[in-house]
Amino acid sequence: MKNRIITIDGPAGSGKTTVSKALAQRLGCIYVDTGALYRGVAFELQRQKIDYKEDKALEKFLKSLDLTFAIDGDHDNGQFLLLSSGRDITPYIRTPEISMLASLSSARPLIRSALLNVQRNIADEQDAVFEGRDMGTVVFPGASFKFFLFADITIRAKRRFDEMPEEEKNFTQVQKEMEIRDYNDSNRVAAPLKPAEDAIHINSSDLTIGQVIEKMLEHIKKAKNI
């Protein structure tokens, strides 16, 4: 792999998104939220009323799908955007309903294959930090650095709870849905959530974002690859 690729895998609420964005900024490379890609697929499945279990309908849907990344502003301070056919769908992909649909539909090989090519094409072009659930195990087994970020379920649920709009808040429901998603992600046949054998494990339960990033940078600097 000619470019430096860093993967950060882990369950929902472990801090992957915030850490990945900040690490990419520190290293001066791009950040790719692969979870957003699957959420984007789920959003369009719901919007277009497509049954992801039906192969023919799913194949046709994936051929017409046009998901791209954009930054609203400069690299260091701009906001990450996910566009679907040029339309910003970022505000709609973090709801509990879309999260659950993304977890279920992402197990479909047709969907994983379609998005796999998108991710690898990005890696062929430049250095990048990839965030997801199977980045180090399936998508980039030869990545320069692999991290697996995790945290206690109660802490992860509280983080997600704090991110939600006031009218949607229900901590018990958030934690229950997260437990279900953890089970679905870890037990699916296609690319289950698990750390790569050579991944560096980091428990973020009692760490700040800054502390997590510093731990990652320490490992990268030790390899003299920065």
MDAnalysis code that builds the backbone (N, CA, C; Angstrom):
import MDAnalysis as mda
import numpy as np

u = mda.Universe.empty(678, n_residues=226, atom_resindex=np.repeat(np.arange(226), 3), trajectory=True)
u.add_TopologyAttr("name", ["N", "CA", "C"] * 226)
u.add_TopologyAttr("resid", np.arange(1, 227))
u.add_TopologyAttr("resname", ["MET", "LYS", "ASN", "ARG", "ILE", "ILE", "THR", "ILE", "ASP", "GLY", "PRO", "ALA", "GLY", "SER", "GLY", "LYS", "THR", "THR", "VAL", "SER", "LYS", "ALA", "LEU", "ALA", "GLN", "ARG", "LEU", "GLY", "CYS", "ILE", "TYR", "VAL", "ASP", "THR", "GLY", "ALA", "LEU", "TYR", "ARG", "GLY", "VAL", "ALA", "PHE", "GLU", "LEU", "GLN", "ARG", "GLN", "LYS", "ILE", "ASP", "TYR", "LYS", "GLU", "ASP", "LYS", "ALA", "LEU", "GLU", "LYS", "PHE", "LEU", "LYS", "SER", "LEU", "ASP", "LEU", "THR", "PHE", "ALA", "ILE", "ASP", "GLY", "ASP", "HIS", "ASP", "ASN", "GLY", "GLN", "PHE", "LEU", "LEU", "LEU", "SER", "SER", "GLY", "ARG", "ASP", "ILE", "THR", "PRO", "TYR", "ILE", "ARG", "THR", "PRO", "GLU", "ILE", "SER", "MET", "LEU", "ALA", "SER", "LEU", "SER", "SER", "ALA", "ARG", "PRO", "LEU", "ILE", "ARG", "SER", "ALA", "LEU", "LEU", "ASN", "VAL", "GLN", "ARG", "ASN", "ILE", "ALA", "ASP", "GLU", "GLN", "ASP", "ALA", "VAL", "PHE", "GLU", "GLY", "ARG", "ASP", "MET", "GLY", "THR", "VAL", "VAL", "PHE", "PRO", "GLY", "ALA", "SER", "PHE", "LYS", "PHE", "PHE", "LEU", "PHE", "ALA", "ASP", "ILE", "THR", "ILE", "ARG", "ALA", "LYS", "ARG", "ARG", "PHE", "ASP", "GLU", "MET", "PRO", "GLU", "GLU", "GLU", "LYS", "ASN", "PHE", "THR", "GLN", "VAL", "GLN", "LYS", "GLU", "MET", "GLU", "ILE", "ARG", "ASP", "TYR", "ASN", "ASP", "SER", "ASN", "ARG", "VAL", "ALA", "ALA", "PRO", "LEU", "LYS", "PRO", "ALA", "GLU", "ASP", "ALA", "ILE", "HIS", "ILE", "ASN", "SER", "SER", "ASP", "LEU", "THR", "ILE", "GLY", "GLN", "VAL", "ILE", "GLU", "LYS", "MET", "LEU", "GLU", "HIS", "ILE", "LYS", "LYS", "ALA", "LYS", "ASN", "ILE"])
u.atoms.positions = np.array([
    [0.848, -1.184, 0.000],
    [0.000, 0.000, 0.000],
    [0.893, 1.246, 0.000],
    [0.855, 2.025, -1.089],
    [1.791, 3.138, -1.240],
    [1.465, 4.326, -0.345],
    [0.192, 4.537, -0.023],
    [-0.185, 5.649, 0.833],
    [-0.305, 5.201, 2.289],
    [-0.175, 6.158, 3.202],
    [-0.311, 5.825, 4.614],
    [-1.790, 5.792, 4.976],
    [-2.257, 4.620, 5.350],
    [-3.657, 4.428, 5.702],
    [-3.749, 4.048, 7.175],
    [-4.575, 4.767, 7.905],
    [-4.798, 4.493, 9.318],
    [-6.260, 4.123, 9.513],
    [-6.520, 2.985, 10.146],
    [-7.899, 2.552, 10.372],
    [-8.240, 2.656, 11.849],
    [-9.456, 3.101, 12.125],
    [-9.962, 3.179, 13.495],
    [-11.322, 2.492, 13.522],
    [-11.362, 1.296, 14.088],
    [-12.597, 0.525, 14.197],
    [-13.107, 0.554, 15.632],
    [-14.373, 0.177, 15.803],
    [-14.938, 0.109, 17.141],
    [-16.449, 0.244, 17.110],
    [-17.103, -0.036, 18.232],
    [-18.564, 0.031, 18.310],
    [-19.080, 1.455, 18.358],
    [-20.384, 1.615, 18.220],
    [-21.025, 2.932, 18.263],
    [-20.770, 3.597, 19.613],
    [-20.504, 4.896, 19.577],
    [-20.335, 5.651, 20.804],
    [-18.962, 5.562, 21.438],
    [-18.029, 4.910, 20.772],
    [-16.687, 4.766, 21.350],
    [-15.825, 5.998, 21.117],
    [-16.311, 6.922, 20.298],
    [-15.573, 8.152, 20.034],
    [-14.834, 8.156, 18.710],
    [-15.118, 7.169, 17.854],
    [-14.380, 7.020, 16.596],
    [-14.438, 8.260, 15.715],
    [-15.618, 8.828, 15.560],
    [-15.783, 9.942, 14.640],
    [-14.953, 11.155, 15.059],
    [-15.106, 11.577, 16.301],
    [-14.374, 12.743, 16.793],
    [-12.875, 12.516, 16.750],
    [-12.451, 11.343, 17.195],
    [-11.021, 11.015, 17.217],
    [-10.458, 10.957, 15.802],
    [-11.174, 10.327, 14.892],
    [-10.692, 10.170, 13.519],
    [-10.529, 11.514, 12.823],
    [-11.508, 12.396, 12.998],
    [-11.424, 13.734, 12.400],
    [-10.200, 14.486, 12.935],
    [-10.043, 14.463, 14.261],
    [-8.948, 15.211, 14.877],
    [-7.592, 14.618, 14.506],
    [-7.497, 13.289, 14.442],
    [-6.233, 12.648, 14.083],
    [-5.852, 12.995, 12.649],
    [-6.833, 12.981, 11.756],
    [-6.568, 13.333, 10.357],
    [-6.051, 14.765, 10.253],
    [-6.618, 15.664, 11.032],
    [-6.164, 17.055, 11.023],
    [-4.728, 17.153, 11.521],
    [-4.411, 16.405, 12.589],
    [-3.055, 16.437, 13.143],
    [-2.027, 15.891, 12.150],
    [-2.433, 14.907, 11.367],
    [-1.516, 14.269, 10.421],
    [-1.549, 14.919, 9.040],
    [-2.499, 15.824, 8.828],
    [-2.595, 16.506, 7.545],
    [-3.089, 15.632, 6.415],
    [-3.956, 14.672, 6.729],
    [-4.514, 13.810, 5.681],
    [-6.042, 13.856, 5.728],
    [-6.693, 13.191, 4.810],
    [-8.149, 13.243, 4.766],
    [-8.768, 12.261, 5.762],
    [-10.004, 12.538, 6.109],
    [-10.776, 11.687, 7.025],
    [-11.959, 11.094, 6.271],
    [-12.162, 9.795, 6.420],
    [-13.272, 9.133, 5.745],
    [-14.140, 8.409, 6.773],
    [-15.371, 8.849, 6.928],
    [-16.324, 8.235, 7.848],
    [-17.103, 7.162, 7.080],
    [-16.625, 5.927, 7.160],
    [-17.294, 4.858, 6.408],
    [-18.670, 4.547, 6.978],
    [-18.836, 4.790, 8.282],
    [-20.154, 4.581, 8.873],
    [-21.173, 5.499, 8.248],
    [-20.741, 6.718, 7.896],
    [-21.647, 7.670, 7.250],
    [-22.095, 7.151, 5.890],
    [-21.194, 6.449, 5.199],
    [-21.573, 5.866, 3.908],
    [-22.721, 4.875, 4.073],
    [-22.593, 4.005, 5.075],
    [-23.651, 3.013, 5.311],
    [-24.931, 3.674, 5.815],
    [-24.773, 4.742, 6.592],
    [-25.952, 5.479, 7.034],
    [-26.612, 6.181, 5.847],
    [-25.774, 6.646, 4.919],
    [-26.310, 7.277, 3.727],
    [-27.108, 6.294, 2.888],
    [-26.588, 5.077, 2.786],
    [-27.313, 4.021, 2.078],
    [-28.648, 3.763, 2.780],
    [-28.602, 3.651, 4.106],
    [-29.817, 3.377, 4.876],
    [-30.845, 4.499, 4.699],
    [-30.370, 5.744, 4.716],
    [-31.268, 6.885, 4.543],
    [-31.974, 6.814, 3.201],
    [-31.206, 6.510, 2.146],
    [-31.805, 6.440, 0.814],
    [-32.703, 5.213, 0.665],
    [-32.356, 4.118, 1.310],
    [-33.232, 2.935, 1.308],
    [-34.593, 3.292, 1.891],
    [-34.550, 4.001, 3.008],
    [-35.795, 4.402, 3.660],
    [-36.550, 5.426, 2.821],
    [-35.829, 6.413, 2.326],
    [-36.475, 7.482, 1.551],
    [-37.119, 6.959, 0.283],
    [-36.429, 6.027, -0.378],
    [-36.939, 5.481, -1.635],
    [-37.802, 4.235, -1.448],
    [-37.966, 3.848, -0.166],
    [-38.800, 2.686, 0.176],
    [-38.320, 1.412, -0.531],
    [-37.013, 1.158, -0.422],
    [-36.397, -0.029, -1.011],
    [-36.220, -1.110, 0.053],
    [-36.612, -2.331, -0.248],
    [-36.418, -3.468, 0.655],
    [-35.005, -4.000, 0.442],
    [-34.126, -3.795, 1.425],
    [-32.716, -4.189, 1.256],
    [-32.522, -5.700, 1.204],
    [-33.561, -6.458, 1.520],
    [-33.464, -7.926, 1.479],
    [-33.751, -8.478, 0.085],
    [-34.274, -7.635, -0.791],
    [-34.602, -8.052, -2.155],
    [-33.436, -7.728, -3.092],
    [-32.761, -8.757, -3.603],
    [-31.540, -8.564, -4.389],
    [-31.743, -7.708, -5.635],
    [-32.780, -7.981, -6.409],
    [-32.977, -7.252, -7.665],
    [-33.207, -5.765, -7.422],
    [-34.054, -5.470, -6.455],
    [-34.344, -4.071, -6.136],
    [-33.091, -3.394, -5.575],
    [-32.334, -4.141, -4.775],
    [-31.130, -3.581, -4.169],
    [-30.054, -3.312, -5.215],
    [-29.888, -4.221, -6.161],
    [-28.894, -4.038, -7.227],
    [-29.201, -2.776, -8.036],
    [-30.462, -2.612, -8.418],
    [-30.879, -1.442, -9.184],
    [-30.649, -0.164, -8.379],
    [-30.976, -0.221, -7.101],
    [-30.804, 0.926, -6.208],
    [-29.333, 1.325, -6.103],
    [-28.446, 0.344, -5.924],
    [-27.019, 0.632, -5.745],
    [-26.382, 1.209, -7.005],
    [-26.865, 0.807, -8.173],
    [-26.328, 1.337, -9.427],
    [-26.617, 2.824, -9.577],
    [-27.710, 3.272, -9.003],
    [-28.094, 4.687, -9.132],
    [-27.617, 5.534, -7.952],
    [-27.042, 4.885, -6.951],
    [-26.621, 5.597, -5.749],
    [-25.389, 6.458, -6.024],
    [-25.405, 7.681, -5.536],
    [-24.283, 8.604, -5.746],
    [-23.964, 9.312, -4.428],
    [-23.101, 8.683, -3.611],
    [-22.704, 9.249, -2.326],
    [-21.298, 9.814, -2.436],
    [-21.116, 11.027, -1.980],
    [-19.801, 11.655, -2.007],
    [-19.576, 12.434, -0.716],
    [-18.296, 12.701, -0.431],
    [-17.930, 13.495, 0.738],
    [-17.584, 14.909, 0.302],
    [-17.811, 15.854, 1.197],
    [-17.438, 17.243, 0.937],
    [-17.113, 17.917, 2.258],
    [-16.353, 18.997, 2.190],
    [-16.036, 19.780, 3.376],
    [-16.564, 21.186, 3.175],
    [-17.395, 21.631, 4.101],
    [-17.970, 22.977, 4.051],
    [-17.030, 23.912, 4.799],
    [-16.024, 24.440, 4.095],
    [-15.022, 25.284, 4.729],
    [-13.635, 24.733, 4.463],
    [-12.622, 25.182, 5.238],
    [-11.265, 24.694, 5.020],
    [-11.048, 23.354, 5.720],
    [-9.893, 22.723, 5.434],
    [-9.620, 21.378, 5.935],
    [-9.631, 21.303, 7.451],
    [-9.066, 22.315, 8.114],
    [-8.926, 22.257, 9.563],
    [-10.204, 22.602, 10.320],
    [-11.015, 23.480, 9.748],
    [-12.186, 23.967, 10.478],
    [-13.511, 23.686, 9.785],
    [-13.469, 23.102, 8.594],
    [-14.694, 22.867, 7.849],
    [-15.534, 21.742, 8.422],
    [-16.805, 21.783, 8.109],
    [-17.737, 20.761, 8.568],
    [-17.821, 19.622, 7.554],
    [-17.776, 18.383, 8.052],
    [-17.891, 17.215, 7.193],
    [-19.326, 17.085, 6.682],
    [-19.462, 16.859, 5.392],
    [-20.783, 16.699, 4.785],
    [-20.851, 15.409, 3.982],
    [-22.004, 14.754, 4.006],
    [-22.262, 13.617, 3.137],
    [-23.336, 14.039, 2.149],
    [-23.004, 13.908, 0.863],
    [-23.937, 14.306, -0.185],
    [-24.492, 13.088, -0.904],
    [-25.765, 13.127, -1.193],
    [-26.409, 12.084, -1.992],
    [-26.974, 12.747, -3.238],
    [-26.355, 12.421, -4.378],
    [-26.720, 13.067, -5.648],
    [-26.665, 14.586, -5.507],
    [-25.637, 15.065, -4.794],
    [-25.431, 16.494, -4.631],
    [-26.193, 17.142, -3.495],
    [-27.068, 16.396, -2.836],
    [-27.884, 16.947, -1.742],
    [-27.258, 16.601, -0.402],
    [-27.145, 17.573, 0.484],
    [-26.580, 17.359, 1.812],
    [-27.575, 16.572, 2.674],
    [-27.210, 15.334, 3.036],
    [-28.096, 14.512, 3.873],
    [-27.519, 14.330, 5.277],
    [-26.454, 15.049, 5.593],
    [-25.788, 14.919, 6.884],
    [-26.741, 15.045, 8.075],
    [-27.691, 15.991, 8.073],
    [-28.559, 16.151, 9.247],
    [-29.509, 14.984, 9.493],
    [-29.649, 14.082, 8.515],
    [-30.676, 13.041, 8.617],
    [-30.148, 11.638, 8.895],
    [-28.835, 11.477, 8.988],
    [-28.290, 10.112, 9.040],
    [-27.910, 9.640, 10.438],
    [-28.147, 10.456, 11.479],
    [-27.744, 10.077, 12.834],
    [-28.913, 9.734, 13.744],
    [-30.106, 9.570, 13.184],
    [-31.259, 9.226, 14.013],
    [-31.186, 7.756, 14.422],
    [-31.815, 7.374, 15.543],
    [-31.819, 5.969, 15.970],
    [-32.370, 5.025, 14.893],
    [-33.404, 5.486, 14.180],
    [-34.018, 4.653, 13.143],
    [-33.046, 4.362, 12.008],
    [-32.338, 5.383, 11.539],
    [-31.366, 5.209, 10.465],
    [-30.171, 4.393, 10.958],
    [-29.780, 4.607, 12.204],
    [-28.669, 3.836, 12.777],
    [-28.981, 2.350, 12.776],
    [-30.192, 1.993, 13.182],
    [-30.576, 0.588, 13.230],
    [-30.671, -0.003, 11.823],
    [-31.239, 0.750, 10.888],
    [-31.356, 0.269, 9.514],
    [-29.975, 0.102, 8.891],
    [-29.054, 1.008, 9.210],
    [-27.688, 0.902, 8.697],
    [-27.013, -0.357, 9.225],
    [-27.225, -0.657, 10.501],
    [-26.643, -1.850, 11.109],
    [-27.157, -3.110, 10.433],
    [-28.450, -3.151, 10.144],
    [-29.053, -4.337, 9.522],
    [-28.678, -4.463, 8.046],
    [-28.818, -3.382, 7.296],
    [-28.587, -3.436, 5.857],
    [-27.111, -3.579, 5.502],
    [-26.221, -3.123, 6.374],
    [-24.794, -3.186, 6.070],
    [-24.257, -4.610, 6.021],
    [-25.035, -5.558, 6.516],
    [-24.616, -6.961, 6.461],
    [-24.790, -7.555, 5.064],
    [-25.545, -6.872, 4.193],
    [-25.779, -7.384, 2.845],
    [-24.497, -7.287, 2.011],
    [-24.040, -8.402, 1.439],
    [-22.822, -8.402, 0.618],
    [-22.877, -7.420, -0.548],
    [-24.035, -7.234, -1.157],
    [-24.167, -6.310, -2.286],
    [-23.812, -4.881, -1.863],
    [-24.274, -4.486, -0.695],
    [-24.002, -3.143, -0.200],
    [-22.533, -2.996, 0.164],
    [-21.989, -3.993, 0.850],
    [-20.595, -3.933, 1.283],
    [-19.656, -3.893, 0.075],
    [-19.985, -4.657, -0.959],
    [-19.151, -4.689, -2.152],
    [-19.160, -3.336, -2.856],
    [-20.321, -2.733, -2.959],
    [-20.439, -1.436, -3.639],
    [-19.629, -0.359, -2.924],
    [-19.684, -0.347, -1.593],
    [-18.984, 0.681, -0.838],
    [-17.506, 0.359, -0.660],
    [-17.147, -0.916, -0.781],
    [-15.743, -1.305, -0.669],
    [-14.910, -0.636, -1.758],
    [-15.430, -0.627, -2.958],
    [-14.717, -0.010, -4.076],
    [-14.553, 1.491, -3.871],
    [-15.576, 2.129, -3.318],
    [-15.508, 3.569, -3.056],
    [-14.372, 3.870, -2.081],
    [-14.288, 3.081, -1.024],
    [-13.277, 3.302, 0.011],
    [-11.862, 3.053, -0.512],
    [-11.673, 1.990, -1.260],
    [-10.340, 1.666, -1.760],
    [-9.874, 2.649, -2.821],
    [-10.793, 3.187, -3.580],
    [-10.425, 4.210, -4.563],
    [-9.888, 5.460, -3.869],
    [-10.484, 5.798, -2.741],
    [-10.016, 6.952, -1.977],
    [-8.598, 6.696, -1.476],
    [-8.358, 5.484, -0.956],
    [-7.038, 5.135, -0.413],
    [-5.961, 5.110, -1.479],
    [-6.335, 4.823, -2.715],
    [-5.368, 4.804, -3.807],
    [-4.869, 6.202, -4.153],
    [-5.648, 7.212, -3.772],
    [-5.343, 8.584, -4.166],
    [-4.500, 9.344, -3.154],
    [-4.672, 9.050, -1.855],
    [-3.993, 9.868, -0.843],
    [-3.981, 9.206, 0.526],
    [-3.149, 9.755, 1.441],
    [-3.128, 9.303, 2.826],
    [-4.493, 9.579, 3.447],
    [-4.928, 8.685, 4.338],
    [-6.257, 8.889, 4.914],
    [-6.425, 8.141, 6.230],
    [-7.342, 8.672, 7.043],
    [-7.794, 7.997, 8.257],
    [-9.193, 7.475, 7.971],
    [-9.361, 6.163, 8.058],
    [-10.656, 5.538, 7.789],
    [-11.285, 5.061, 9.092],
    [-12.511, 5.485, 9.317],
    [-13.252, 5.083, 10.510],
    [-14.355, 4.103, 10.124],
    [-14.533, 3.051, 10.916],
    [-15.603, 2.115, 10.621],
    [-15.675, 0.952, 11.591],
    [-16.093, -0.203, 11.063],
    [-16.207, -1.394, 11.888],
    [-15.414, -2.588, 11.345],
    [-15.015, -2.495, 10.069],
    [-14.228, -3.592, 9.492],
    [-13.081, -3.046, 8.643],
    [-12.635, -1.839, 8.968],
    [-11.578, -1.214, 8.174],
    [-10.262, -1.987, 8.262],
    [-9.894, -2.382, 9.466],
    [-8.625, -3.080, 9.650],
    [-8.683, -4.557, 9.375],
    [-9.883, -5.130, 9.372],
    [-10.025, -6.572, 9.171],
    [-10.331, -6.947, 7.725],
    [-11.136, -6.142, 7.044],
    [-11.601, -6.502, 5.700],
    [-11.153, -5.515, 4.624],
    [-11.416, -4.242, 4.856],
    [-11.192, -3.248, 3.803],
    [-9.712, -2.955, 3.586],
    [-8.971, -2.750, 4.696],
    [-7.546, -2.433, 4.592],
    [-6.710, -3.313, 5.533],
    [-6.628, -4.607, 5.251],
    [-5.840, -5.491, 6.122],
    [-4.355, -5.144, 6.134],
    [-3.900, -4.391, 5.116],
    [-2.503, -3.995, 5.065],
    [-2.278, -2.558, 5.484],
    [-3.202, -1.988, 6.252],
    [-3.098, -0.591, 6.688],
    [-1.821, -0.338, 7.479],
    [-1.309, 0.874, 7.390],
    [-0.087, 1.260, 8.098],
    [-0.264, 1.135, 9.605],
    [-1.421, 1.574, 10.112],
    [-1.729, 1.491, 11.536],
    [-3.196, 1.124, 11.700],
    [-3.472, 0.245, 12.660],
    [-4.842, -0.165, 12.934],
    [-5.129, 0.052, 14.420],
    [-6.217, 0.765, 14.694],
    [-6.627, 0.994, 16.074],
    [-8.033, 0.445, 16.287],
    [-8.280, -0.086, 17.476],
    [-9.628, -0.536, 17.849],
    [-10.015, 0.225, 19.104],
    [-11.007, 1.103, 18.952],
    [-11.438, 1.989, 20.029],
    [-12.723, 1.443, 20.648],
    [-12.743, 1.320, 21.962],
    [-13.932, 0.798, 22.632],
    [-14.154, 1.510, 23.959],
    [-15.340, 1.289, 24.569],
    [-15.666, 1.908, 25.846],
    [-16.825, 1.143, 26.474],
    [-17.041, 1.346, 27.736],
    [-18.142, 0.714, 28.458],
    [-19.479, 1.105, 27.819],
    [-20.429, 0.169, 27.755],
    [-21.710, 0.398, 27.089],
    [-22.482, 1.562, 27.701],
    [-22.437, 1.704, 29.025],
    [-23.165, 2.803, 29.675],
    [-22.590, 4.152, 29.273],
    [-21.271, 4.232, 29.197],
    [-20.612, 5.468, 28.799],
    [-20.895, 5.785, 27.341],
    [-20.881, 4.759, 26.487],
    [-21.168, 4.975, 25.066],
    [-22.596, 5.449, 24.860],
    [-23.535, 4.847, 25.599],
    [-24.935, 5.243, 25.487],
    [-25.137, 6.679, 25.971],
    [-24.420, 7.057, 27.013],
    [-24.532, 8.429, 27.543],
    [-24.002, 9.425, 26.512],
    [-22.925, 9.085, 25.832],
    [-22.381, 9.970, 24.804],
    [-23.397, 10.181, 23.692],
    [-24.002, 9.096, 23.234],
    [-24.987, 9.198, 22.159],
    [-26.224, 9.944, 22.627],
    [-26.624, 9.702, 23.878],
    [-27.777, 10.377, 24.483],
    [-27.568, 11.886, 24.502],
    [-26.361, 12.326, 24.861],
    [-26.054, 13.754, 24.943],
    [-26.054, 14.434, 23.578],
    [-25.838, 13.651, 22.511],
    [-25.800, 14.206, 21.157],
    [-27.188, 14.412, 20.567],
    [-28.192, 13.769, 21.145],
    [-29.525, 13.761, 20.546],
    [-30.319, 15.011, 20.874],
    [-31.257, 15.394, 19.985],
    [-32.139, 16.530, 20.259],
    [-32.958, 16.268, 21.525],
    [-33.298, 17.304, 22.251],
    [-33.972, 17.178, 23.544],
    [-35.260, 16.366, 23.451],
    [-36.036, 16.588, 22.386],
    [-37.336, 15.926, 22.277],
    [-37.222, 14.426, 22.018],
    [-36.037, 13.957, 21.603],
    [-35.874, 12.539, 21.293],
    [-35.181, 11.763, 22.417],
    [-34.865, 12.425, 23.519],
    [-34.030, 11.804, 24.530],
    [-34.776, 10.764, 25.372],
    [-34.217, 9.573, 25.421],
    [-34.703, 8.489, 26.270],
    [-33.506, 7.570, 26.493],
    [-32.827, 7.716, 27.630],
    [-31.568, 7.008, 27.845],
    [-31.740, 5.494, 27.801],
    [-32.794, 4.983, 28.425],
    [-33.016, 3.527, 28.438],
    [-33.139, 2.984, 27.027],
    [-33.884, 3.701, 26.182],
    [-34.061, 3.273, 24.798],
    [-32.752, 3.357, 24.024],
    [-31.993, 4.430, 24.248],
    [-30.712, 4.593, 23.564],
    [-29.770, 3.439, 23.894],
    [-29.678, 3.087, 25.188],
    [-28.769, 2.004, 25.577],
    [-29.250, 0.655, 25.042],
    [-30.557, 0.419, 25.060],
    [-31.103, -0.841, 24.552],
    [-30.819, -0.977, 23.062],
    [-31.044, 0.091, 22.305],
    [-30.800, 0.049, 20.861],
    [-29.307, -0.131, 20.565],
    [-28.453, 0.454, 21.395],
    [-27.016, 0.304, 21.205],
    [-26.575, -1.140, 21.464],
    [-27.166, -1.775, 22.488],
    [-26.858, -3.174, 22.789],
    [-27.280, -4.083, 21.630],
    [-28.450, -3.789, 21.055],
    [-28.932, -4.576, 19.908],
    [-27.997, -4.388, 18.715],
    [-27.598, -3.137, 18.509],
    [-26.708, -2.859, 17.380],
    [-25.354, -3.526, 17.581],
    [-24.839, -3.503, 18.803],
    [-23.574, -4.183, 19.098],
    [-23.671, -5.660, 18.729],
    [-24.789, -6.263, 19.120],
    [-24.987, -7.694, 18.832],
    [-25.061, -7.930, 17.331],
    [-25.849, -7.105, 16.634],
    [-25.988, -7.275, 15.185],
    [-24.646, -7.107, 14.481],
    [-23.894, -6.072, 14.869],
    [-22.619, -5.782, 14.215],
    [-21.583, -6.878, 14.474],
    [-21.603, -7.451, 15.683],
    [-20.593, -8.442, 16.059],
    [-20.923, -9.851, 15.578],
    [-22.196, -10.108, 15.274],
    [-22.606, -11.469, 14.921],
    [-23.035, -11.653, 13.473],
    [-22.948, -10.602, 12.672],
    [-23.310, -10.759, 11.267],
    [-22.256, -11.614, 10.558],
    [-22.688, -12.288, 9.505],
    [-21.803, -13.182, 8.758],
    [-20.783, -12.388, 7.956],
    [-21.239, -11.317, 7.322],
    [-20.352, -10.515, 6.473],
    [-19.627, -9.459, 7.296],
    [-18.306, -9.583, 7.377],
    [-17.447, -8.578, 8.017],
    [-17.947, -8.142, 9.389],
    [-17.997, -9.037, 10.360],
    [-18.469, -8.660, 11.695],
    [-17.520, -7.682, 12.381],
    [-18.064, -6.933, 13.333],
    [-17.256, -6.014, 14.121],
    [-16.331, -6.810, 15.035],
    [-15.033, -6.650, 14.830],
    [-14.044, -7.274, 15.705],
    [-12.694, -6.611, 15.427],
    [-11.806, -6.611, 16.413],
    [-10.499, -5.994, 16.180],
    [-9.629, -6.855, 15.281],
    [-8.822, -6.220, 14.439],
    [-7.841, -6.971, 13.649],
    [-6.823, -7.567, 14.618],
    [-6.208, -8.672, 14.225],
    [-5.264, -9.345, 15.103],
    [-4.106, -8.440, 15.508],
    [-3.722, -7.542, 14.623],
    [-2.598, -6.648, 14.918],
    [-3.048, -5.229, 15.277],
    [-4.318, -5.073, 15.647],
    [-4.826, -3.753, 16.011],
    [-4.353, -3.341, 17.403],
    [-4.190, -2.065, 17.591],
    [-3.846, -1.503, 18.895],
    [-5.155, -1.148, 19.593],
    [-5.415, -1.752, 20.751],
    [-6.665, -1.551, 21.480],
    [-6.548, -0.336, 22.404],
    [-7.566, 0.544, 22.363],
    [-7.597, 1.705, 23.251],
    [-8.983, 1.802, 23.894],
    [-9.016, 1.752, 25.225],
    [-10.263, 1.899, 25.972],
    [-10.476, 3.383, 26.259],
    [-11.507, 3.969, 25.653],
    [-11.733, 5.412, 25.777],
    [-12.683, 5.777, 26.918],
    [-13.066, 4.788, 27.732],
    [-14.060, 5.026, 28.794],
    [-13.687, 6.201, 29.684],
    [-12.440, 6.257, 30.116],
    [-12.005, 7.277, 31.065],
    [-10.979, 8.246, 30.474],
    [-10.944, 8.311, 29.143],
    [-9.986, 9.191, 28.476],
    [-10.701, 10.330, 27.758],
    [-10.045, 11.475, 27.702],
    [-10.569, 12.571, 26.889],
    [-10.206, 12.295, 25.429],
    [-10.842, 13.025, 24.534],
    [-10.517, 12.889, 23.112],
    [-9.040, 13.172, 22.885],
    [-8.545, 14.221, 23.519],
    [-7.140, 14.579, 23.371],
    [-6.199, 13.475, 23.824],
    [-6.543, 12.811, 24.923],
    [-5.705, 11.729, 25.440],
    [-5.692, 10.533, 24.493],
    [-6.844, 10.235, 23.892],
    [-6.914, 9.140, 22.928],
    [-6.023, 9.444, 21.721],
    [-6.120, 10.662, 21.222],
    [-5.331, 11.062, 20.060],
    [-3.838, 10.996, 20.366],
    [-3.443, 11.451, 21.546],
    [-2.026, 11.414, 21.921],
    [-1.514, 9.976, 21.994],
    [-2.342, 9.055, 22.475],
    [-1.941, 7.646, 22.519],
    [-1.700, 7.119, 21.105],
    [-2.587, 7.478, 20.189],
    [-2.436, 7.044, 18.803],
    [-1.181, 7.633, 18.179],
    [-0.953, 8.919, 18.414],
    [0.231, 9.575, 17.852],
    [1.518, 8.984, 18.408],
    [1.489, 8.557, 19.655],
    [2.676, 7.922, 20.253],
    [3.050, 6.661, 19.483],
    [2.047, 5.842, 19.164],
    [2.295, 4.607, 18.415],
    [2.814, 4.920, 17.010],
    [2.231, 5.944, 16.381],
    [2.638, 6.299, 15.030],
    [4.069, 6.843, 15.015],
    [4.374, 7.693, 16.001],
    [5.705, 8.285, 16.077],
    [6.774, 7.230, 16.370],
    [6.417, 6.242, 17.199],
    [7.376, 5.175, 17.517],
    [7.794, 4.416, 16.268],
    [6.879, 4.320, 15.315],
    [7.176, 3.595, 14.085],
    [7.937, 4.481, 13.092],
    [8.184, 5.727, 13.495],
    [8.916, 6.690, 12.649],
    [8.253, 6.828, 11.280],
    [6.928, 6.855, 11.327],
    [6.179, 6.922, 10.079],
    [5.383, 8.212, 9.967],
    [5.717, 9.171, 10.822],
    [4.960, 10.423, 10.817],
    [5.699, 11.490, 10.018],
])
